[in-house]
Amino acid sequence: MSNRPRPVQYFSDEYLEQCRRMSPEEILAFLESFRKLQAAKPAKSKLISLKVREDLLEAFKHKAKASGLRYQTQIKQLMSDWVHAQP
């Protein structure tokens, strides 16, 4: 478990306005999808092979270490953040 603080999510005025225009059916569909996502079993991890420029990988490892983070954990967090980001 990471000791770093959880990120704070900020919403743009445009996004909040879009949410205000949602119908009750759209809100229910969103909540049901969110419930299913939260109730899902943790997914299995899969070992992958990824080609990355050496200088980029070394810089990433250095920055992660300086932040007290494991670089592979940070890569997974960045992937997750990107997938779950609002459009």
C-alpha positions, 0 to 999 in steps of 0.5 A: 500500500502506498504512503502517498496522498490520494490525488484530488480530482478537479472538474472543469466548468464544462464537465460540471455543466454536462453532468447537470444536463444528465437525465435520471436514466443516464445518472442511474446507468453511470451509478450502476456501471460504477458499482459494477466496477467497484465490486469487480474482483481485482484483475490478474496481472499480466507480464508484458514486454515493452520497448522503451528508449533507454534514456527515457526508462533510466530518467523515469526510474531515477525520478520514481526513485527520487520520489520514493516510488517503484517505477513499475508501480508508477507506470501502472498508476499512470496507465490507470489514471489515463484510462479512468480520466474524464474525456 
